Amino acid sequence: MDFIKKMWNEKPLAFILYVGIFFRALSVLFSKGYGMHDDHFLVIESAGSWANGFDYNDWLPNGRIEHPIPSGHSFFYSGVHYFLFKTMKFFGLNDPQGEMYIIRLIHALLSLLVIYYGFKITEKISGIKQAKMVGLLLSIFWFMPFLSVRNLIEYVCIVPLMYATWIALKNRERTGVAPYVWAGFWLGIAFSTRFQSIIFTGGFGLALLFSKKIKEAIALGIMFVIVGGAIQGITDYFIWGVPFAEFKEYIVYNIANSKQYFVQQWYMYLGLIIGILIPPISIFLFFGFFKEWKKQLLLFLPSFIFLAFHCYFPNKQERFILPIIPFIIILGYVGWDDFVTKSKFWQQRQKLLRACWIFFWVVNTIPLCVVSVAYSKRNRVESMTYIAAKGDVKAVVIEDTNRDDFTMPPLFYLQKWGHVFGITNIYPAYQFAQEFYKLEPKDRPNYAVFMENDNIEKRVDSLTAYIPTLTYEATIEPSSIDKLMFWLNPMNNNQTTYIYKIK
C-alpha cells in the first residue's frame, strides 16, 4: 500500500498507465470475439478475406458484381489490418484466434495514448491534481479496457483527435503555424479512420478562428485537406478511377437512409452519456463540461458541435458518440473541480461529495472487472472455430427460422470464404433443400448451424425431413456477458448455438 501511495504521489502518470496496462492486458487475453457488428464485419472480415485472396464484403470491383459501386467505407483502417494479416501470414501465423491476440494487443497499446494525452491535456489546462483523476478515469472507466481492444473506428479515431488537441494546446502561447500543420496532419488521419470526425475538425478550426488564430486555422485546414485528400483521393482513384468515391457514397447513403436505421429522440445521446459515466458523477461531469466552455474553447467547441450534430441526425447508435467521451471527461472534471473549489455548498458538504465518489468507484469497479474479460459473441465465434477445426468444411448453412433474416457468421474464424446459405422464416427449409440438391456435391454445405434454442427440436426435424443425413455435432453456449446482454435487451441475439453435420 505504501508503494502505491508513493507511486501515486511521485509518479502518478506512470502509476495510472500501469493500472491501464493491467486491465487492458486482461482484455487482450480474455475479451475475445467482437462487441458489435461493425467492429468485426467492416474491419476484420473484410481485411481477413483480402489477405486470403477473397473479397467477402464485395467492397472492391472484383468481377463478381456486374455493376459494382463504392460501399461508402474508408479503406484506410481496414487496409491497415490487411497489411497486418499479410505480415502475420508471412511469418507463419494463420490461426485466427492467434492473429486476434496480436490485433487486440496492438489496439490495447494504442489506447494507452488516450490515457497519456488525457493526462497531459488536463495537466496543461488545470494542474497535476486534476490530471491524476482524469488519467485514472480514462484508465479504468468500466468500458474503456473492453473498447480499447475492439476494432471500432469510433474508438480508434480518438487517439489522433487527442494528439492533435494536445499539439495545439501545448503550443497555443507560441507563434508560428508549424504545430498546427502537424495537428492538421493527425486530424486528417482521424478523418480517414472515421469520416464523421470531420465534424470535430470543423469545430477545431472554428475554435482557432474565434481565438483569432486565423493563420493557424488556415494552416491546419490545408494540411487536413492534403492528408485526407492523399489517403482518400488517391486510394479511391486507384480502385474506382474517381477520387473520394467512398466518401461521396458515404454522404449520399447516410442522407438517403438517415431515417431507416435506429431512429431515436434527439436527447438519446445525453441520456446515454449520463448513464455510462454513472450518475451522479456523470451529471457533475456534464455540468463541468458546459461550465468551462469559454475558458477552454478548443476542447469544448469541437466536442459540442460533434454532440449537437449527432443529437440532430435521426440515425443514432451508441458507438457514434464515442469519439468525444474522453473530451467530456477531461473538460467535465476540470470544470467540476473548479466549481467545487469555489462553491460554499460543496465546501460545507465534503462528506456528501466523498460519498458520491465512493458510490461511483464501487459501481464502476463491478462492471470493470466483468466487462474487461468478457468474451462477446462467443457462440458465433466458437461455432466457426469448432467447424474450422474439423478440417472438412465446404460451406455452412445458418438455420435462423425464428427471424426473417439469418445471423451473419464470422467467417474469419472459419477461414472458408464464399457464399453463406441461410434458412429463415421467409426462406424455409424446403426452399433451401431445393437449392441444396441442385448444387454440385463439392459446393453443398456440410455443416448446419442452428441459432437460438427456441423451437429447436421442431426446426431440426423440419430440416431433417428434407436432408435426412443431418446428425448432431456440438452445442456452443454464449458467454455470461452475452447472456446478460440478451436478458437486458432481447435485441442482442446472443444465444445457444447447435452444430449439425450434413453427411
C-alpha positions in Angstrom: 0.0 0.0 0.0 2.9 2.4 0.8 4.4 1.6 -2.6 1.1 2.5 -4.3 0.8 5.8 -2.4 4.4 6.6 -3.3 3.8 6.0 -7.0 0.5 7.9 -6.9 2.3 10.9 -5.3 5.6 10.9 -7.0 5.0 9.2 -10.4 1.2 9.5 -11.0 1.3 9.2 -14.8 3.4 6.0 -14.7 1.2 4.5 -12.0 -2.0 5.3 -14.0 -0.5 3.8 -17.1 0.4 0.6 -15.2 -3.1 0.3 -14.0 -4.4 0.8 -17.5 -2.0 -1.8 -18.9 -3.1 -4.3 -16.3 -6.8 -4.1 -17.3 -6.1 -3.9 -21.0 -3.9 -7.0 -20.7 -6.9 -8.8 -19.3 -8.9 -7.7 -22.2 -6.2 -8.8 -24.7 -6.1 -12.3 -23.2 -9.8 -12.9 -22.3 -12.0 -10.5 -24.1 -12.2 -12.4 -27.4 -14.9 -12.1 -30.0 -16.3 -8.8 -31.1 -18.5 -6.2 -29.4 -21.0 -5.4 -32.3 -21.5 -6.0 -36.0 -19.2 -3.2 -37.3 -16.1 -3.9 -35.4 -15.8 -7.3 -36.9 -17.6 -7.4 -40.3 -16.4 -4.0 -41.5 -12.8 -4.4 -40.4 -11.7 -8.0 -39.6 -14.0 -9.8 -42.0 -13.1 -7.5 -44.9 -9.3 -7.3 -44.3 -9.1 -11.0 -43.4 -10.8 -12.0 -46.6 -8.5 -9.8 -48.7 -5.4 -11.4 -47.0 -6.8 -14.7 -48.2 -7.4 -13.5 -51.8 -11.2 -13.0 -51.4 -13.4 -10.0 -51.1 -16.0 -11.0 -48.6 -18.0 -7.8 -48.5 -17.7 -7.1 -52.2 -16.3 -3.7 -51.5 -13.9 -4.0 -54.5 -14.7 -4.2 -58.2 -13.8 -7.9 -58.2 -15.9 -9.1 -61.1 -18.5 -10.9 -59.0 -20.9 -8.0 -59.3 -21.9 -6.8 -62.8 -22.1 -3.1 -61.9 -20.1 -2.5 -58.7 -20.4 0.7 -56.8 -18.5 2.1 -53.8 -19.8 0.9 -50.4 -19.2 4.2 -48.5 -16.4 2.9 -46.3 -12.9 4.2 -45.9 -10.2 1.7 -46.9 -7.6 3.2 -44.5 -8.3 1.3 -41.3 -9.3 -2.0 -42.9 -6.4 -1.6 -45.2 -4.0 -1.3 -42.2 -5.5 -4.6 -41.0 -5.0 -6.2 -44.4 -1.2 -5.5 -44.1 -1.2 -6.7 -40.5 -2.8 -10.0 -41.6 -0.5 -10.4 -44.6 2.5 -9.8 -42.3 1.4 -12.4 -39.8 0.8 -14.9 -42.5 4.3 -14.2 -43.9 5.7 -15.2 -40.5 3.6 -18.4 -40.4 0.7 -17.3 -38.1 -2.5 -18.4 -39.7 -4.7 -19.2 -36.7 -7.5 -16.7 -36.5 -7.6 -16.7 -32.7 -3.8 -16.2 -32.6 -4.0 -13.4 -35.1 -6.6 -11.6 -33.0 -4.5 -11.8 -29.8 -1.9 -9.7 -31.7 -4.6 -7.3 -33.1 -6.0 -6.8 -29.6 -2.6 -6.2 -28.2 -1.8 -3.5 -30.8 -5.1 -1.8 -30.0 -4.5 -2.0 -26.3 -1.1 -0.4 -26.6 -2.5 2.3 -28.9 -5.3 3.1 -26.3 -2.7 3.9 -23.7 -2.1 7.1 -25.7 -5.7 8.2 -24.8 -4.7 7.9 -21.1 -1.4 9.7 -21.7 -2.7 12.6 -23.7 -5.7 12.9 -21.5 -3.4 13.3 -18.5 -1.1 15.8 -20.3 -4.0 17.9 -21.6 -5.6 18.1 -18.2 -2.3 19.0 -16.6 -1.8 21.7 -19.1 -5.1 23.4 -18.7 -5.6 22.8 -14.9 -2.9 21.1 -12.9 -1.4 17.8 -11.7 -4.2 17.2 -9.1 -6.9 17.2 -11.8 -4.7 15.4 -14.3 -4.3 12.5 -11.9 -8.0 12.0 -11.5 -8.7 12.4 -15.3 -6.0 9.9 -16.1 -7.4 7.4 -13.7 -10.9 7.8 -15.1 -9.6 7.3 -18.7 -7.6 4.3 -17.5 -10.3 2.3 -15.6 -13.7 3.7 -16.6 -15.6 0.4 -16.8 -16.0 0.3 -20.5 -12.5 1.6 -21.5 -10.4 -1.6 -21.4 -13.1 -3.5 -23.3 -13.4 -0.9 -26.0 -9.7 -0.5 -26.2 -9.2 -3.9 -27.8 -12.2 -3.7 -30.2 -11.9 -2.8 -33.8 -14.2 0.2 -33.6 -13.3 3.1 -35.8 -15.2 5.3 -33.4 -12.8 4.5 -30.6 -9.6 4.2 -32.7 -10.0 7.7 -34.1 -9.9 9.2 -30.5 -6.1 8.8 -30.5 -5.3 11.2 -33.4 -8.0 13.6 -32.2 -6.5 13.8 -28.8 -3.0 14.1 -30.1 -4.0 16.9 -32.4 -5.6 18.7 -29.5 -2.6 18.2 -27.3 -0.3 19.7 -30.0 -2.5 22.8 -30.3 -2.8 23.3 -26.5 0.9 22.7 -25.9 1.8 25.4 -28.4 -1.0 27.9 -28.0 1.2 30.5 -26.4 3.8 30.2 -29.2 3.9 32.0 -32.5 4.1 30.1 -35.8 1.9 27.7 -37.7 4.2 24.6 -37.7 2.5 22.9 -34.7 -0.9 23.4 -36.3 0.3 21.9 -39.6 1.2 18.8 -37.6 -2.2 18.9 -35.8 -3.9 19.1 -39.2 -2.0 16.0 -40.2 -3.4 14.0 -37.4 -6.9 15.3 -37.9 -6.6 14.1 -41.4 -5.6 10.6 -40.1 -8.7 10.7 -37.8 -10.9 11.6 -40.8 -9.5 8.7 -42.8 -10.3 6.4 -39.9 -13.8 7.7 -39.2 -15.4 10.1 -41.7 -17.7 11.7 -39.2 -14.7 13.1 -37.3 -14.7 15.9 -39.9 -17.3 17.5 -37.7 -14.9 17.5 -34.8 -12.2 19.0 -37.1 -14.7 21.7 -38.2 -15.2 22.7 -34.6 -11.5 22.6 -34.0 -11.0 25.2 -36.9 -13.8 27.4 -35.6 -12.3 27.4 -32.1 -9.0 28.7 -33.6 -10.8 31.3 -35.6 -12.7 32.5 -32.5 -9.4 32.7 -30.7 -8.1 34.9 -33.5 -5.6 32.3 -34.7 -6.5 32.8 -38.3 -3.2 31.8 -39.8 -3.1 28.7 -37.6 -6.6 27.7 -38.6 -5.7 28.1 -42.3 -2.5 26.0 -41.9 -4.4 23.3 -40.0 -7.2 23.2 -42.6 -4.7 23.0 -45.6 -2.8 20.1 -44.0 -6.1 18.3 -43.1 -7.2 18.6 -46.8 -3.8 17.4 -48.1 -3.7 14.3 -45.8 -7.4 13.4 -46.2 -7.1 14.0 -49.9 -4.0 12.0 -50.3 -5.4 9.0 -48.4 -8.9 9.0 -49.7 -8.5 10.6 -53.1 -5.5 8.5 -54.2 -6.9 5.3 -52.8 -10.3 5.7 -54.3 -8.9 6.8 -57.6 -6.7 3.7 -57.8 -9.7 1.4 -57.0 -12.6 3.2 -58.7 -11.0 5.7 -61.1 -12.7 8.5 -59.2 -11.2 10.4 -56.2 -13.3 10.4 -53.0 -15.7 7.8 -54.4 -16.2 6.2 -51.0 -16.6 9.5 -49.1 -19.2 10.7 -51.7 -21.1 7.4 -51.3 -20.9 7.6 -47.6 -22.6 11.1 -47.6 -25.2 10.1 -50.2 -26.1 6.8 -48.4 -26.4 8.4 -45.0 -28.6 11.3 -46.2 -30.8 8.9 -48.1 -31.1 6.4 -45.2 -31.0 8.8 -42.3 -34.4 7.6 -41.0 -34.1 4.0 -41.9 -32.0 2.7 -39.0 -32.1 3.2 -35.3 -34.0 6.4 -35.3 -34.1 7.8 -31.8 -35.1 11.0 -29.9 -32.7 14.0 -30.1 -31.8 13.6 -26.4 -30.8 9.9 -26.7 -27.1 10.7 -26.5 -27.5 12.9 -23.5 -29.1 10.1 -21.6 -26.5 7.6 -22.9 -23.6 9.7 -21.7 -25.1 10.3 -18.3 -25.8 6.6 -18.0 -22.5 5.1 -19.0 -20.5 7.7 -17.0 -22.5 6.7 -13.9 -24.7 9.3 -12.1 -24.4 11.4 -10.1 -20.7 11.8 -11.2 -21.8 11.9 -14.8 -24.1 14.8 -14.0 -21.2 16.6 -12.4 -19.0 16.0 -15.4 -21.7 17.3 -17.8 -22.1 20.4 -15.7 -18.3 20.9 -15.6 -18.1 20.4 -19.4 -20.5 23.2 -20.1 -19.2 25.5 -17.4 -15.7 25.6 -18.9 -16.8 26.4 -22.5 -15.4 29.9 -22.6 -12.1 29.1 -20.9 -11.3 26.0 -23.0 -12.9 26.7 -26.3 -10.5 24.3 -28.2 -11.7 21.4 -26.0 -15.3 22.4 -25.8 -16.4 23.6 -29.3 -15.3 20.5 -31.4 -17.0 18.1 -28.9 -20.1 20.2 -28.6 -20.6 20.6 -32.3 -20.0 16.9 -32.7 -22.6 16.1 -30.0 -25.1 18.6 -31.4 -24.9 17.2 -34.9 -25.4 13.6 -33.6 -28.4 14.8 -31.5 -29.9 16.3 -34.6 -29.2 13.5 -37.0 -32.0 10.9 -36.9 -29.9 7.7 -37.1 -28.4 7.2 -33.7 -26.2 4.3 -32.5 -24.4 4.2 -29.2 -20.9 3.9 -30.7 -21.3 7.0 -32.8 -20.7 9.3 -29.8 -17.6 7.5 -28.5 -15.0 10.0 -30.1 -15.9 12.8 -27.7 -16.3 10.8 -24.4 -12.7 11.4 -23.3 -13.1 15.1 -24.0 -16.2 15.3 -21.9 -14.4 13.5 -19.1 -11.4 15.9 -19.3 -13.2 19.2 -19.5 -16.0 17.9 -17.3 -13.8 17.0 -14.4 -11.7 20.2 -14.7 -14.9 22.4 -14.7 -16.5 20.4 -11.9 -13.4 20.6 -9.7 -13.1 24.3 -10.2 -16.8 24.7 -9.3 -16.5 22.7 -6.1 -13.5 24.7 -5.0 -15.5 27.9 -5.2 -18.8 26.6 -4.1 -19.8 27.2 -0.5 -22.5 24.5 -0.8 -20.0 21.7 -1.6 -17.3 23.1 0.7 -19.7 22.6 3.5 -20.7 19.1 2.3 -17.4 17.3 1.7 -18.8 14.1 3.2 -21.7 14.1 0.7 -19.2 14.7 -2.2 -16.9 11.9 -0.9 -19.9 9.6 -0.7 -20.8 10.3 -4.3 -17.3 9.4 -5.4 -17.2 6.2 -3.2 -20.5 5.2 -4.8 -19.1 5.8 -8.3 -15.9 3.8 -7.7 -17.9 0.9 -6.2 -20.4 0.9 -9.1 -17.6 1.3 -11.7 -15.4 -1.5 -10.3 -18.0 -4.2 -10.6 -18.6 -3.9 -14.4 -14.9 -3.1 -14.9 -13.9 -6.5 -13.6 -16.6 -8.3 -15.6 -16.6 -6.5 -18.9 -12.8 -6.3 -19.2 -12.7 -10.1 -19.5 -16.0 -10.5 -21.4 -16.0 -12.9 -24.4 -18.5 -11.2 -26.6 -20.4 -13.1 -29.3 -18.8 -16.3 -28.0 -21.4 -18.6 -29.6 -20.9 -17.2 -33.1 -17.1 -17.2 -32.9 -16.7 -20.6 -31.3 -19.2 -22.2 -33.7 -17.0 -21.2 -36.6 -13.8 -22.2 -34.7 -15.3 -25.6 -33.9 -16.2 -26.3 -37.6 -12.8 -25.0 -38.9 -11.0 -27.4 -36.6 -12.8 -30.3 -38.3 -10.8 -29.6 -41.4 -13.5 -30.7 -43.9 -15.8 -27.8 -44.2 -17.2 -27.0 -47.7 -19.8 -24.4 -46.7 -22.2 -23.7 -43.9 -25.9 -23.1 -43.7 -27.3 -20.9 -40.9 -30.7 -22.0 -39.6 -32.4 -19.0 -38.1 -36.1 -19.5 -38.8 -37.1 -17.5 -35.7 -36.2 -14.5 -37.7 -36.8 -13.0 -41.2 -33.0 -12.9 -41.8 -30.2 -15.0 -40.6 -27.3 -14.1 -38.2 -24.2 -13.5 -40.2 -21.4 -15.9 -39.2 -17.9 -14.6 -38.6 -16.2 -16.4 -41.5 -12.8 -15.1 -40.4 -12.7 -17.8 -37.8 -13.9 -20.4 -40.3 -11.3 -19.4 -42.8 -13.6 -20.5 -45.5 -14.9 -17.6 -47.6 -17.7 -17.6 -50.1 -21.5 -17.9 -50.2 -23.2 -18.5 -46.8 -26.6 -20.1 -47.0 -29.4 -19.1 -44.7 -32.7 -20.7 -43.7 -35.1 -18.1 -42.3 -38.8 -17.5 -41.6 -39.2 -16.2 -45.2 -36.8 -18.8 -46.8 -37.8 -22.0 -45.1 -36.1 -25.4 -45.1 -37.9 -26.8 -48.1 -36.7 -24.0 -50.3 -33.2 -24.4 -49.1 -33.4 -28.1 -49.8 -34.4 -27.4 -53.4 -31.3 -25.3 -53.9 -29.1 -27.7 -51.9 -29.8 -30.7 -54.3 -29.2 -28.6 -57.3 -25.6 -27.8 -56.2 -22.6 -29.8 -57.1 -21.6 -32.0 -54.2 -18.4 -30.0 -53.7 -20.4 -26.8 -53.2 -23.1 -28.2 -50.9 -23.0 -27.0 -47.2 -21.8 -29.9 -45.0 -22.5 -28.1 -41.7 -25.7 -26.6 -40.4 -25.6 -24.1 -37.5 -28.9 -23.6 -35.7 -29.1 -20.2 -33.9 -31.1 -20.0 -30.6 -32.9 -22.7 -28.8 -36.4 -21.6 -29.4 -38.4 -24.4 -31.2 -35.1 -26.2 -31.7 -36.5 -29.7 -32.0 -39.1 -28.7 -34.4 -36.6 -26.8 -36.6 -34.1 -29.7 -36.6 -36.9 -32.1 -37.6 -38.0 -29.7 -40.3 -34.6 -29.7 -41.9 -34.1 -33.4 -41.4 -37.2 -34.1 -43.3 -35.5 -32.8 -46.4 -31.9 -33.7 -45.6 -32.0 -36.9 -43.6 -28.2 -37.2 -43.2 -28.3 -34.4 -40.6 -26.5 -35.5 -37.4 -25.8 -33.7 -34.2 -22.2 -32.4 -33.6 -22.0 -29.9 -30.7 -23.7 -27.2 -28.6 -22.0 -23.9 -28.2 -23.1 -21.8 -25.2 -22.9 -18.0 -25.2 -20.7 -16.3 -22.6 -22.0 -14.9 -19.4 -21.9 -11.4 -20.7 -23.8 -12.4 -23.8 -26.5 -14.0 -21.6 -26.7 -10.8 -19.5 -26.9 -8.6 -22.6 -29.7 -10.7 -24.0 -31.5 -10.6 -20.7 -31.2 -6.8 -20.6 -32.3 -6.4 -24.3 -33.5 -9.4 -26.4 -32.3 -7.4 -29.5 -28.8 -8.7 -28.5 -29.3 -12.0 -30.3 -26.6 -14.0 -28.4 -27.9 -17.4 -27.6 -27.1 -21.0 -27.7 -25.9 -22.4 -31.0 -26.3 -26.0 -32.2 -24.0 -27.5 -34.8 -25.1 -30.4 -37.1 -23.1 -32.2 -39.7 -24.6 -32.9 -43.1 -23.1 -36.2 -44.2 
